[in-house]
Amino acid sequence: MRQRDLEDIERLEELEKIIVELKELAQDGSILVVEGRKDAESLRYLGVNGQILLASQQPLLNLTESLSRSGKKIIILTDWDKKGYLIAKKLEKHLLAYGIIPDTRIRLKLRSLSKKSIKDIESLNNYINKLRYEVHGMMGF
């Protein structure tokens, strides 16, 4: 097996772990914040249920205020392009002002694992499915 194949297998395993973690967090009541509707659809397609809020549907200050009142864990899953980075930073700054430390770790792990293949949550389901197909083909499933 080539080195790249082994890297793809490891990448898929890590992504699968993150999806399981997101499913558990959402089931336990955490609120996931994404940029748009297609991002939410991608997560739903991967089986992540629970409360997913769209940062694009209201001013960030209003969103932050409602998130702060929720009393729930907040997970920021904005895209890893410039716009997504700015939204994540603003959300984090506003939430910190309310004494809430949002989870940005998962977003960073997703960005790191997807390398330059994708730049947004919207593409995550297709990327994972493509990796599953390639890895299962390599392994003879």
N, CA, C and O atoms as CSV, one atom per row, in Angstrom:
chain,resi,resn,atom,element,x,y,z
A,1,MET,N,N,0.844,-1.188,0.000
A,1,MET,CA,C,0.000,0.000,0.000
A,1,MET,C,C,0.886,1.247,0.000
A,1,MET,O,O,1.892,1.302,0.706
A,2,ARG,N,N,0.511,2.222,-0.779
A,2,ARG,CA,C,1.301,3.457,-0.868
A,2,ARG,C,C,1.118,4.310,0.387
A,2,ARG,O,O,0.140,4.167,1.121
A,3,GLN,N,N,2.080,5.194,0.609
A,3,GLN,CA,C,2.034,6.099,1.758
A,3,GLN,C,C,0.769,6.964,1.723
A,3,GLN,O,O,0.133,7.185,2.753
A,4,ARG,N,N,0.416,7.445,0.538
A,4,ARG,CA,C,-0.782,8.294,0.402
A,4,ARG,C,C,-2.042,7.530,0.794
A,4,ARG,O,O,-2.953,8.090,1.404
A,5,ASP,N,N,-2.088,6.237,0.435
A,5,ASP,CA,C,-3.239,5.411,0.804
A,5,ASP,C,C,-3.357,5.294,2.324
A,5,ASP,O,O,-4.449,5.403,2.883
A,6,LEU,N,N,-2.222,5.070,2.980
A,6,LEU,CA,C,-2.224,4.975,4.438
A,6,LEU,C,C,-2.664,6.294,5.070
A,6,LEU,O,O,-3.393,6.307,6.062
A,7,GLU,N,N,-2.211,7.401,4.485
A,7,GLU,CA,C,-2.620,8.718,4.989
A,7,GLU,C,C,-4.125,8.916,4.833
A,7,GLU,O,O,-4.774,9.463,5.725
A,8,ASP,N,N,-4.683,8.473,3.704
A,8,ASP,CA,C,-6.130,8.585,3.494
A,8,ASP,C,C,-6.906,7.746,4.502
A,8,ASP,O,O,-7.949,8.173,4.997
A,9,ILE,N,N,-6.398,6.549,4.805
A,9,ILE,CA,C,-7.062,5.682,5.790
A,9,ILE,C,C,-7.060,6.357,7.152
A,9,ILE,O,O,-8.089,6.398,7.828
A,10,GLU,N,N,-5.912,6.887,7.560
A,10,GLU,CA,C,-5.807,7.577,8.847
A,10,GLU,C,C,-6.691,8.825,8.879
A,10,GLU,O,O,-7.349,9.103,9.881
A,11,ARG,N,N,-6.699,9.569,7.777
A,11,ARG,CA,C,-7.525,10.782,7.692
A,11,ARG,C,C,-9.001,10.429,7.851
A,11,ARG,O,O,-9.726,11.090,8.594
A,12,LEU,N,N,-9.438,9.394,7.158
A,12,LEU,CA,C,-10.832,8.966,7.253
A,12,LEU,C,C,-11.172,8.535,8.676
A,12,LEU,O,O,-12.230,8.894,9.194
A,13,GLU,N,N,-10.289,7.772,9.307
A,13,GLU,CA,C,-10.535,7.338,10.694
A,13,GLU,C,C,-10.707,8.539,11.622
A,13,GLU,O,O,-11.607,8.555,12.462
A,14,GLU,N,N,-9.848,9.535,11.469
A,14,GLU,CA,C,-9.941,10.740,12.307
A,14,GLU,C,C,-11.228,11.520,12.024
A,14,GLU,O,O,-11.884,11.995,12.951
A,15,LEU,N,N,-11.585,11.650,10.756
A,15,LEU,CA,C,-12.830,12.350,10.400
A,15,LEU,C,C,-14.041,11.614,10.954
A,15,LEU,O,O,-14.982,12.243,11.437
A,16,GLU,N,N,-14.024,10.286,10.888
A,16,GLU,CA,C,-15.138,9.498,11.424
A,16,GLU,C,C,-15.271,9.719,12.934
A,16,GLU,O,O,-16.383,9.810,13.454
A,17,LYS,N,N,-14.139,9.804,13.633
A,17,LYS,CA,C,-14.159,10.065,15.079
A,17,LYS,C,C,-14.785,11.430,15.369
A,17,LYS,O,O,-15.568,11.581,16.307
A,18,ILE,N,N,-14.426,12.418,14.550
A,18,ILE,CA,C,-14.972,13.762,14.744
A,18,ILE,C,C,-16.481,13.764,14.518
A,18,ILE,O,O,-17.213,14.417,15.262
A,19,ILE,N,N,-16.956,13.043,13.504
A,19,ILE,CA,C,-18.396,12.989,13.232
A,19,ILE,C,C,-19.119,12.337,14.406
A,19,ILE,O,O,-20.180,12.805,14.818
A,20,VAL,N,N,-18.553,11.266,14.943
A,20,VAL,CA,C,-19.150,10.613,16.118
A,20,VAL,C,C,-19.197,11.600,17.285
A,20,VAL,O,O,-20.204,11.695,17.986
A,21,GLU,N,N,-18.101,12.330,17.485
A,21,GLU,CA,C,-18.059,13.316,18.571
A,21,GLU,C,C,-19.118,14.402,18.370
A,21,GLU,O,O,-19.802,14.786,19.319
A,22,LEU,N,N,-19.254,14.895,17.138
A,22,LEU,CA,C,-20.266,15.918,16.850
A,22,LEU,C,C,-21.677,15.386,17.103
A,22,LEU,O,O,-22.522,16.099,17.645
A,23,LYS,N,N,-21.929,14.143,16.714
A,23,LYS,CA,C,-23.242,13.532,16.953
A,23,LYS,C,C,-23.537,13.485,18.449
A,23,LYS,O,O,-24.637,13.825,18.886
A,24,GLU,N,N,-22.541,13.059,19.232
A,24,GLU,CA,C,-22.720,12.967,20.684
A,24,GLU,C,C,-22.926,14.339,21.313
A,24,GLU,O,O,-23.803,14.514,22.158
A,25,LEU,N,N,-22.122,15.307,20.903
A,25,LEU,CA,C,-22.255,16.660,21.450
A,25,LEU,C,C,-23.623,17.255,21.122
A,25,LEU,O,O,-24.265,17.864,21.978
A,26,ALA,N,N,-24.057,17.074,19.884
A,26,ALA,CA,C,-25.364,17.599,19.474
A,26,ALA,C,C,-26.484,16.901,20.246
A,26,ALA,O,O,-27.449,17.537,20.671
A,27,GLN,N,N,-26.345,15.595,20.421
A,27,GLN,CA,C,-27.360,14.829,21.158
A,27,GLN,C,C,-27.413,15.265,22.624
A,27,GLN,O,O,-28.473,15.231,23.249
A,28,ASP,N,N,-26.269,15.673,23.163
A,28,ASP,CA,C,-26.210,16.121,24.559
A,28,ASP,C,C,-26.646,17.571,24.731
A,28,ASP,O,O,-26.627,18.093,25.846
A,29,GLY,N,N,-27.045,18.237,23.623
A,29,GLY,CA,C,-27.592,19.583,23.735
A,29,GLY,C,C,-26.707,20.712,23.286
A,29,GLY,O,O,-27.113,21.873,23.347
A,30,SER,N,N,-25.495,20.407,22.832
A,30,SER,CA,C,-24.623,21.481,22.339
A,30,SER,C,C,-25.249,22.126,21.110
A,30,SER,O,O,-25.988,21.485,20.362
A,31,ILE,N,N,-24.940,23.401,20.916
A,31,ILE,CA,C,-25.419,24.122,19.742
A,31,ILE,C,C,-24.261,24.261,18.762
A,31,ILE,O,O,-23.188,24.752,19.114
A,32,LEU,N,N,-24.492,23.826,17.538
A,32,LEU,CA,C,-23.490,23.943,16.481
A,32,LEU,C,C,-23.815,25.181,15.654
A,32,LEU,O,O,-24.955,25.372,15.231
A,33,VAL,N,N,-22.818,26.012,15.429
A,33,VAL,CA,C,-23.004,27.231,14.639
A,33,VAL,C,C,-22.235,27.077,13.333
A,33,VAL,O,O,-21.014,26.921,13.326
A,34,VAL,N,N,-22.972,27.123,12.233
A,34,VAL,CA,C,-22.380,27.052,10.890
A,34,VAL,C,C,-22.726,28.340,10.149
A,34,VAL,O,O,-23.487,29.167,10.652
A,35,GLU,N,N,-22.170,28.504,8.962
A,35,GLU,CA,C,-22.435,29.740,8.220
A,35,GLU,C,C,-23.789,29.732,7.517
A,35,GLU,O,O,-24.558,30.685,7.643
A,36,GLY,N,N,-24.081,28.677,6.788
A,36,GLY,CA,C,-25.291,28.703,5.975
A,36,GLY,C,C,-26.049,27.388,5.950
A,36,GLY,O,O,-25.651,26.399,6.566
A,37,ARG,N,N,-27.150,27.411,5.222
A,37,ARG,CA,C,-28.065,26.276,5.132
A,37,ARG,C,C,-27.390,25.019,4.590
A,37,ARG,O,O,-27.631,23.922,5.094
A,38,LYS,N,N,-26.551,25.169,3.572
A,38,LYS,CA,C,-25.887,23.998,2.979
A,38,LYS,C,C,-24.903,23.355,3.951
A,38,LYS,O,O,-24.689,22.143,3.910
A,39,ASP,N,N,-24.308,24.161,4.822
A,39,ASP,CA,C,-23.427,23.614,5.856
A,39,ASP,C,C,-24.238,22.736,6.812
A,39,ASP,O,O,-23.824,21.630,7.158
A,40,ALA,N,N,-25.387,23.240,7.229
A,40,ALA,CA,C,-26.264,22.481,8.119
A,40,ALA,C,C,-26.723,21.186,7.446
A,40,ALA,O,O,-26.755,20.130,8.078
A,41,GLU,N,N,-27.076,21.273,6.173
A,41,GLU,CA,C,-27.521,20.083,5.430
A,41,GLU,C,C,-26.419,19.038,5.358
A,41,GLU,O,O,-26.694,17.844,5.472
A,42,SER,N,N,-25.186,19.464,5.171
A,42,SER,CA,C,-24.052,18.546,5.108
A,42,SER,C,C,-23.902,17.786,6.425
A,42,SER,O,O,-23.694,16.573,6.431
A,43,LEU,N,N,-24.010,18.512,7.540
A,43,LEU,CA,C,-23.913,17.860,8.852
A,43,LEU,C,C,-25.075,16.898,9.074
A,43,LEU,O,O,-24.880,15.796,9.587
A,44,ARG,N,N,-26.272,17.308,8.694
A,44,ARG,CA,C,-27.446,16.435,8.836
A,44,ARG,C,C,-27.269,15.167,8.003
A,44,ARG,O,O,-27.606,14.072,8.452
A,45,TYR,N,N,-26.744,15.319,6.801
A,45,TYR,CA,C,-26.503,14.182,5.922
A,45,TYR,C,C,-25.544,13.186,6.586
A,45,TYR,O,O,-25.681,11.974,6.415
A,46,LEU,N,N,-24.573,13.707,7.345
A,46,LEU,CA,C,-23.616,12.857,8.052
A,46,LEU,C,C,-24.192,12.286,9.352
A,46,LEU,O,O,-23.513,11.555,10.072
A,47,GLY,N,N,-25.452,12.631,9.641
A,47,GLY,CA,C,-26.118,12.067,10.814
A,47,GLY,C,C,-26.006,12.903,12.065
A,47,GLY,O,O,-26.341,12.440,13.155
A,48,VAL,N,N,-25.539,14.127,11.923
A,48,VAL,CA,C,-25.435,15.019,13.081
A,48,VAL,C,C,-26.788,15.707,13.254
A,48,VAL,O,O,-27.178,16.550,12.446
A,49,ASN,N,N,-27.486,15.341,14.305
A,49,ASN,CA,C,-28.785,15.947,14.582
A,49,ASN,C,C,-28.631,16.896,15.758
A,49,ASN,O,O,-27.548,17.016,16.330
A,50,GLY,N,N,-29.686,17.553,16.109
A,50,GLY,CA,C,-29.597,18.508,17.204
A,50,GLY,C,C,-29.726,19.917,16.672
A,50,GLY,O,O,-30.132,20.140,15.531
A,51,GLN,N,N,-29.374,20.857,17.519
A,51,GLN,CA,C,-29.564,22.259,17.182
A,51,GLN,C,C,-28.374,22.795,16.390
A,51,GLN,O,O,-27.248,22.848,16.884
A,52,ILE,N,N,-28.654,23.188,15.154
A,52,ILE,CA,C,-27.644,23.800,14.290
A,52,ILE,C,C,-28.160,25.187,13.909
A,52,ILE,O,O,-29.210,25.317,13.279
A,53,LEU,N,N,-27.418,26.210,14.295
A,53,LEU,CA,C,-27.827,27.580,13.989
A,53,LEU,C,C,-26.958,28.138,12.868
A,53,LEU,O,O,-25.782,27.798,12.735
A,54,LEU,N,N,-27.570,29.002,12.071
A,54,LEU,CA,C,-26.875,29.602,10.937
A,54,LEU,C,C,-26.422,31.013,11.292
A,54,LEU,O,O,-27.226,31.862,11.676
A,55,ALA,N,N,-25.134,31.243,11.159
A,55,ALA,CA,C,-24.582,32.572,11.455
A,55,ALA,C,C,-25.045,33.598,10.431
A,55,ALA,O,O,-25.011,34.799,10.698
A,56,SER,N,N,-25.473,33.138,9.270
A,56,SER,CA,C,-25.855,34.054,8.194
A,56,SER,C,C,-27.288,34.570,8.324
A,56,SER,O,O,-27.689,35.454,7.567
A,57,GLN,N,N,-28.064,34.038,9.265
A,57,GLN,CA,C,-29.478,34.407,9.336
A,57,GLN,C,C,-29.800,35.592,10.231
A,57,GLN,O,O,-30.931,36.078,10.233
A,58,GLN,N,N,-28.824,36.062,10.988
A,58,GLN,CA,C,-29.074,37.209,11.866
A,58,GLN,C,C,-27.748,37.892,12.171
A,58,GLN,O,O,-26.685,37.295,12.003
A,59,PRO,N,N,-27.809,39.136,12.616
A,59,PRO,CA,C,-26.565,39.819,12.987
A,59,PRO,C,C,-25.828,39.029,14.077
A,59,PRO,O,O,-26.455,38.456,14.968
A,60,LEU,N,N,-24.502,39.007,13.996
A,60,LEU,CA,C,-23.719,38.207,14.942
A,60,LEU,C,C,-23.954,38.597,16.394
A,60,LEU,O,O,-23.928,37.740,17.278
A,61,LEU,N,N,-24.181,39.878,16.648
A,61,LEU,CA,C,-24.440,40.293,18.031
A,61,LEU,C,C,-25.737,39.674,18.556
A,61,LEU,O,O,-25.796,39.230,19.702
A,62,ASN,N,N,-26.765,39.646,17.724
A,62,ASN,CA,C,-28.035,39.020,18.130
A,62,ASN,C,C,-27.853,37.521,18.352
A,62,ASN,O,O,-28.351,36.963,19.330
A,63,LEU,N,N,-27.133,36.878,17.434
A,63,LEU,CA,C,-26.873,35.446,17.557
A,63,LEU,C,C,-26.112,35.159,18.851
A,63,LEU,O,O,-26.456,34.243,19.598
A,64,THR,N,N,-25.086,35.945,19.100
A,64,THR,CA,C,-24.275,35.751,20.299
A,64,THR,C,C,-25.107,35.920,21.565
A,64,THR,O,O,-24.957,35.164,22.525
A,65,GLU,N,N,-25.978,36.912,21.556
A,65,GLU,CA,C,-26.826,37.150,22.731
A,65,GLU,C,C,-27.740,35.953,22.987
A,65,GLU,O,O,-27.878,35.512,24.128
A,66,SER,N,N,-28.359,35.429,21.939
A,66,SER,CA,C,-29.250,34.278,22.128
A,66,SER,C,C,-28.444,33.034,22.529
A,66,SER,O,O,-28.914,32.225,23.328
A,67,LEU,N,N,-27.245,32.883,21.982
A,67,LEU,CA,C,-26.403,31.753,22.378
A,67,LEU,C,C,-26.023,31.856,23.853
A,67,LEU,O,O,-25.995,30.851,24.564
A,68,SER,N,N,-25.733,33.061,24.304
A,68,SER,CA,C,-25.313,33.251,25.699
A,68,SER,C,C,-26.447,32.924,26.668
A,68,SER,O,O,-26.209,32.466,27.785
A,69,ARG,N,N,-27.672,33.162,26.232
A,69,ARG,CA,C,-28.833,32.864,27.088
A,69,ARG,C,C,-29.185,31.377,27.111
A,69,ARG,O,O,-29.903,30.916,27.998
A,70,SER,N,N,-28.679,30.643,26.142
A,70,SER,CA,C,-29.046,29.224,26.025
A,70,SER,C,C,-28.476,28.376,27.157
A,70,SER,O,O,-29.071,27.370,27.543
A,71,GLY,N,N,-27.326,28.780,27.687
A,71,GLY,CA,C,-26.692,27.995,28.738
A,71,GLY,C,C,-26.088,26.691,28.229
A,71,GLY,O,O,-25.733,25.817,29.019
A,72,LYS,N,N,-25.975,26.562,26.922
A,72,LYS,CA,C,-25.461,25.324,26.335
A,72,LYS,C,C,-24.045,25.522,25.806
A,72,LYS,O,O,-23.577,26.645,25.619
A,73,LYS,N,N,-23.382,24.394,25.572
A,73,LYS,CA,C,-22.048,24.431,24.962
A,73,LYS,C,C,-22.198,24.871,23.509
A,73,LYS,O,O,-23.096,24.411,22.804
A,74,ILE,N,N,-21.316,25.762,23.068
A,74,ILE,CA,C,-21.363,26.307,21.713
A,74,ILE,C,C,-20.167,25.781,20.918
A,74,ILE,O,O,-19.019,25.884,21.351
A,75,ILE,N,N,-20.460,25.221,19.754
A,75,ILE,CA,C,-19.406,24.709,18.882
A,75,ILE,C,C,-19.435,25.514,17.589
A,75,ILE,O,O,-20.427,25.500,16.860
A,76,ILE,N,N,-18.348,26.209,17.314
A,76,ILE,CA,C,-18.256,27.034,16.102
A,76,ILE,C,C,-17.686,26.184,14.978
A,76,ILE,O,O,-16.572,25.669,15.075
A,77,LEU,N,N,-18.464,26.045,13.910
A,77,LEU,CA,C,-18.062,25.243,12.755
A,77,LEU,C,C,-18.181,26.055,11.471
A,77,LEU,O,O,-18.782,25.611,10.492
A,78,THR,N,N,-17.603,27.241,11.491
A,78,THR,CA,C,-17.625,28.051,10.276
A,78,THR,C,C,-16.562,27.520,9.311
A,78,THR,O,O,-15.683,26.747,9.692
A,79,ASP,N,N,-16.663,27.951,8.066
A,79,ASP,CA,C,-15.737,27.499,7.037
A,79,ASP,C,C,-14.317,27.946,7.366
A,79,ASP,O,O,-14.109,28.798,8.230
A,80,TRP,N,N,-13.346,27.366,6.672
A,80,TRP,CA,C,-11.961,27.749,6.935
A,80,TRP,C,C,-11.387,28.622,5.833
A,80,TRP,O,O,-10.188,28.593,5.555
A,81,ASP,N,N,-12.273,29.405,5.204
A,81,ASP,CA,C,-11.821,30.459,4.302
A,81,ASP,C,C,-11.751,31.762,5.106
A,81,ASP,O,O,-11.994,31.763,6.312
A,82,LYS,N,N,-11.419,32.863,4.440
A,82,LYS,CA,C,-11.246,34.135,5.153
A,82,LYS,C,C,-12.529,34.573,5.858
A,82,LYS,O,O,-12.494,34.993,7.015
A,83,LYS,N,N,-13.671,34.473,5.153
A,83,LYS,CA,C,-14.951,34.877,5.744
A,83,LYS,C,C,-15.286,34.020,6.969
A,83,LYS,O,O,-15.699,34.543,8.004
A,84,GLY,N,N,-15.106,32.718,6.845
A,84,GLY,CA,C,-15.386,31.816,7.963
A,84,GLY,C,C,-14.495,32.088,9.156
A,84,GLY,O,O,-14.935,32.025,10.304
A,85,TYR,N,N,-13.234,32.392,8.874
A,85,TYR,CA,C,-12.289,32.724,9.940
A,85,TYR,C,C,-12.742,33.983,10.684
A,85,TYR,O,O,-12.720,34.031,11.914
A,86,LEU,N,N,-13.153,35.006,9.917
A,86,LEU,CA,C,-13.597,36.254,10.544
A,86,LEU,C,C,-14.860,36.059,11.382
A,86,LEU,O,O,-14.974,36.603,12.480
A,87,ILE,N,N,-15.806,35.277,10.856
A,87,ILE,CA,C,-17.032,35.000,11.612
A,87,ILE,C,C,-16.689,34.256,12.896
A,87,ILE,O,O,-17.209,34.590,13.960
A,88,ALA,N,N,-15.821,33.254,12.810
A,88,ALA,CA,C,-15.424,32.485,13.996
A,88,ALA,C,C,-14.782,33.386,15.042
A,88,ALA,O,O,-15.094,33.293,16.230
A,89,LYS,N,N,-13.882,34.261,14.592
A,89,LYS,CA,C,-13.198,35.157,15.526
A,89,LYS,C,C,-14.174,36.123,16.207
A,89,LYS,O,O,-14.092,36.357,17.413
A,90,LYS,N,N,-15.100,36.679,15.414
A,90,LYS,CA,C,-16.085,37.608,15.985
A,90,LYS,C,C,-17.004,36.887,16.971
A,90,LYS,O,O,-17.267,37.392,18.063
A,91,LEU,N,N,-17.485,35.717,16.588
A,91,LEU,CA,C,-18.348,34.946,17.496
A,91,LEU,C,C,-17.614,34.626,18.793
A,91,LEU,O,O,-18.155,34.789,19.887
A,92,GLU,N,N,-16.386,34.174,18.650
A,92,GLU,CA,C,-15.597,33.825,19.831
A,92,GLU,C,C,-15.408,35.040,20.737
A,92,GLU,O,O,-15.560,34.944,21.954
A,93,LYS,N,N,-15.077,36.174,20.141
A,93,LYS,CA,C,-14.861,37.407,20.909
A,93,LYS,C,C,-16.138,37.818,21.655
A,93,LYS,O,O,-16.094,38.148,22.840
A,94,HIS,N,N,-17.272,37.792,20.949
A,94,HIS,CA,C,-18.545,38.190,21.570
A,94,HIS,C,C,-18.952,37.203,22.668
A,94,HIS,O,O,-19.439,37.615,23.721
A,95,LEU,N,N,-18.757,35.911,22.428
A,95,LEU,CA,C,-19.120,34.916,23.445
A,95,LEU,C,C,-18.227,35.039,24.673
A,95,LEU,O,O,-18.696,34.892,25.802
A,96,LEU,N,N,-16.950,35.306,24.458
A,96,LEU,CA,C,-16.036,35.484,25.590
A,96,LEU,C,C,-16.465,36.668,26.453
A,96,LEU,O,O,-16.286,36.654,27.671
A,97,ALA,N,N,-17.032,37.694,25.815
A,97,ALA,CA,C,-17.531,38.853,26.567
A,97,ALA,C,C,-18.667,38.450,27.502
A,97,ALA,O,O,-18.892,39.099,28.523
A,98,TYR,N,N,-19.383,37.382,27.156
A,98,TYR,CA,C,-20.457,36.851,28.012
A,98,TYR,C,C,-19.925,35.787,28.974
A,98,TYR,O,O,-20.690,35.196,29.736
A,99,GLY,N,N,-18.628,35.548,28.937
A,99,GLY,CA,C,-18.042,34.539,29.814
A,99,GLY,C,C,-18.182,33.118,29.277
A,99,GLY,O,O,-18.039,32.154,30.029
A,100,ILE,N,N,-18.458,32.985,27.994
A,100,ILE,CA,C,-18.636,31.663,27.380
A,100,ILE,C,C,-17.428,31.372,26.489
A,100,ILE,O,O,-17.051,32.178,25.638
A,101,ILE,N,N,-16.841,30.211,26.707
A,101,ILE,CA,C,-15.716,29.796,25.871
A,101,ILE,C,C,-16.242,28.788,24.852
A,101,ILE,O,O,-16.536,27.646,25.204
A,102,PRO,N,N,-16.362,29.207,23.586
A,102,PRO,CA,C,-16.885,28.288,22.571
A,102,PRO,C,C,-15.837,27.251,22.166
A,102,PRO,O,O,-14.636,27.477,22.316
A,103,ASP,N,N,-16.295,26.144,21.666
A,103,ASP,CA,C,-15.412,25.097,21.171
A,103,ASP,C,C,-15.055,25.411,19.720
A,103,ASP,O,O,-15.920,25.387,18.845
A,104,THR,N,N,-13.794,25.701,19.472
A,104,THR,CA,C,-13.314,25.929,18.102
A,104,THR,C,C,-12.342,24.818,17.692
A,104,THR,O,O,-11.843,24.797,16.567
A,105,ARG,N,N,-12.086,23.906,18.617
A,105,ARG,CA,C,-11.130,22.821,18.409
A,105,ARG,C,C,-11.551,21.914,17.252
A,105,ARG,O,O,-10.716,21.520,16.438
A,106,ILE,N,N,-12.841,21.583,17.176
A,106,ILE,CA,C,-13.313,20.668,16.132
A,106,ILE,C,C,-13.142,21.301,14.753
A,106,ILE,O,O,-12.737,20.636,13.801
A,107,ARG,N,N,-13.454,22.586,14.658
A,107,ARG,CA,C,-13.275,23.306,13.389
A,107,ARG,C,C,-11.822,23.245,12.939
A,107,ARG,O,O,-11.540,23.008,11.764
A,108,LEU,N,N,-10.900,23.459,13.872
A,108,LEU,CA,C,-9.475,23.428,13.542
A,108,LEU,C,C,-9.033,22.031,13.116
A,108,LEU,O,O,-8.225,21.884,12.199
A,109,LYS,N,N,-9.567,21.002,13.788
A,109,LYS,CA,C,-9.218,19.629,13.411
A,109,LYS,C,C,-9.740,19.300,12.012
A,109,LYS,O,O,-9.041,18.676,11.215
A,110,LEU,N,N,-10.963,19.719,11.720
A,110,LEU,CA,C,-11.530,19.470,10.394
A,110,LEU,C,C,-10.699,20.156,9.318
A,110,LEU,O,O,-10.409,19.574,8.273
A,111,ARG,N,N,-10.323,21.394,9.587
A,111,ARG,CA,C,-9.502,22.140,8.637
A,111,ARG,C,C,-8.176,21.429,8.402
A,111,ARG,O,O,-7.738,21.287,7.260
A,112,SER,N,N,-7.546,20.989,9.465
A,112,SER,CA,C,-6.265,20.312,9.372
A,112,SER,C,C,-6.377,18.992,8.603
A,112,SER,O,O,-5.522,18.681,7.774
A,113,LEU,N,N,-7.419,18.227,8.875
A,113,LEU,CA,C,-7.588,16.912,8.238
A,113,LEU,C,C,-7.968,16.996,6.764
A,113,LEU,O,O,-7.613,16.119,5.978
A,114,SER,N,N,-8.680,18.036,6.395
A,114,SER,CA,C,-9.135,18.125,5.008
A,114,SER,C,C,-8.086,18.768,4.109
A,114,SER,O,O,-8.257,18.844,2.892
A,115,LYS,N,N,-6.992,19.233,4.726
A,115,LYS,CA,C,-5.888,19.850,3.991
A,115,LYS,C,C,-6.425,20.888,3.012
A,115,LYS,O,O,-7.160,21.803,3.382
A,116,LYS,N,N,-6.037,20.718,1.760
A,116,LYS,CA,C,-6.482,21.681,0.755
A,116,LYS,C,C,-7.627,21.116,-0.081
A,116,LYS,O,O,-8.016,21.706,-1.089
A,117,SER,N,N,-8.164,19.974,0.339
A,117,SER,CA,C,-9.223,19.315,-0.445
A,117,SER,C,C,-10.542,20.077,-0.397
A,117,SER,O,O,-11.218,20.227,-1.415
A,118,ILE,N,N,-10.902,20.555,0.789
A,118,ILE,CA,C,-12.141,21.324,0.943
A,118,ILE,C,C,-11.870,22.509,1.851
A,118,ILE,O,O,-10.876,22.541,2.577
A,119,LYS,N,N,-12.777,23.491,1.801
A,119,LYS,CA,C,-12.592,24.683,2.630
A,119,LYS,C,C,-13.851,25.035,3.413
A,119,LYS,O,O,-13.931,26.102,4.022
A,120,ASP,N,N,-14.839,24.129,3.396
A,120,ASP,CA,C,-16.087,24.465,4.077
A,120,ASP,C,C,-16.811,23.224,4.586
A,120,ASP,O,O,-16.557,22.105,4.139
A,121,ILE,N,N,-17.705,23.448,5.517
A,121,ILE,CA,C,-18.518,22.380,6.105
A,121,ILE,C,C,-19.469,21.815,5.043
A,121,ILE,O,O,-19.790,20.627,5.056
A,122,GLU,N,N,-19.903,22.661,4.147
A,122,GLU,CA,C,-20.814,22.262,3.073
A,122,GLU,C,C,-20.268,21.071,2.284
A,122,GLU,O,O,-21.034,20.193,1.886
A,123,SER,N,N,-18.970,21.030,2.057
A,123,SER,CA,C,-18.334,19.979,1.261
A,123,SER,C,C,-17.927,18.753,2.082
A,123,SER,O,O,-17.459,17.758,1.528
A,124,LEU,N,N,-18.106,18.828,3.399
A,124,LEU,CA,C,-17.606,17.782,4.281
A,124,LEU,C,C,-18.222,16.413,3.990
A,124,LEU,O,O,-17.503,15.415,3.942
A,125,ASN,N,N,-19.533,16.353,3.796
A,125,ASN,CA,C,-20.166,15.044,3.558
A,125,ASN,C,C,-19.649,14.408,2.271
A,125,ASN,O,O,-19.374,13.209,2.250
A,126,ASN,N,N,-19.513,15.182,1.204
A,126,ASN,CA,C,-18.994,14.628,-0.055
A,126,ASN,C,C,-17.543,14.181,0.094
A,126,ASN,O,O,-17.142,13.149,-0.445
A,127,TYR,N,N,-16.765,14.964,0.827
A,127,TYR,CA,C,-15.358,14.631,1.040
A,127,TYR,C,C,-15.222,13.318,1.816
A,127,TYR,O,O,-14.435,12.448,1.445
A,128,ILE,N,N,-15.991,13.187,2.888
A,128,ILE,CA,C,-15.938,11.958,3.692
A,128,ILE,C,C,-16.426,10.766,2.871
A,128,ILE,O,O,-15.823,9.694,2.919
A,129,ASN,N,N,-17.502,10.943,2.127
A,129,ASN,CA,C,-18.004,9.839,1.302
A,129,ASN,C,C,-16.992,9.433,0.234
A,129,ASN,O,O,-16.844,8.247,-0.059
A,130,LYS,N,N,-16.302,10.400,-0.346
A,130,LYS,CA,C,-15.266,10.106,-1.346
A,130,LYS,C,C,-14.130,9.310,-0.702
A,130,LYS,O,O,-13.649,8.329,-1.270
A,131,LEU,N,N,-13.706,9.741,0.489
A,131,LEU,CA,C,-12.652,9.014,1.194
A,131,LEU,C,C,-13.105,7.595,1.540
A,131,LEU,O,O,-12.341,6.643,1.387
A,132,ARG,N,N,-14.348,7.456,2.006
A,132,ARG,CA,C,-14.877,6.127,2.329
A,132,ARG,C,C,-14.820,5.223,1.109
A,132,ARG,O,O,-14.395,4.071,1.200
A,133,TYR,N,N,-15.245,5.743,-0.023
A,133,TYR,CA,C,-15.261,4.976,-1.271
A,133,TYR,C,C,-13.843,4.537,-1.649
A,133,TYR,O,O,-13.610,3.376,-1.983
A,134,GLU,N,N,-12.897,5.487,-1.591
A,134,GLU,CA,C,-11.514,5.195,-1.972
A,134,GLU,C,C,-10.867,4.195,-1.012
A,134,GLU,O,O,-10.195,3.253,-1.432
A,135,VAL,N,N,-11.086,4.422,0.289
A,135,VAL,CA,C,-10.466,3.539,1.295
A,135,VAL,C,C,-11.066,2.134,1.209
A,135,VAL,O,O,-10.335,1.145,1.260
A,136,HIS,N,N,-12.371,2.041,1.081
A,136,HIS,CA,C,-12.994,0.721,0.991
A,136,HIS,C,C,-12.570,0.009,-0.285
A,136,HIS,O,O,-12.441,-1.216,-0.298
A,137,GLY,N,N,-12.355,0.761,-1.353
A,137,GLY,CA,C,-11.850,0.169,-2.605
A,137,GLY,C,C,-10.448,-0.392,-2.431
A,137,GLY,O,O,-10.120,-1.455,-2.957
A,138,MET,N,N,-9.613,0.348,-1.677
A,138,MET,CA,C,-8.242,-0.106,-1.419
A,138,MET,C,C,-8.222,-1.393,-0.601
A,138,MET,O,O,-7.384,-2.272,-0.798
A,139,MET,N,N,-9.173,-1.469,0.321
A,139,MET,CA,C,-9.183,-2.575,1.267
A,139,MET,C,C,-10.033,-3.750,0.775
A,139,MET,O,O,-10.135,-4.774,1.451
A,140,GLY,N,N,-10.640,-3.596,-0.400
A,140,GLY,CA,C,-11.391,-4.686,-0.983
A,140,GLY,C,C,-12.771,-4.903,-0.411
A,140,GLY,O,O,-13.297,-6.015,-0.471
A,141,PHE,N,N,-13.375,-3.851,0.150
A,141,PHE,CA,C,-14.748,-3.970,0.699
A,141,PHE,C,C,-15.769,-3.849,-0.379
A,141,PHE,O,O,-16.967,-3.923,-0.106
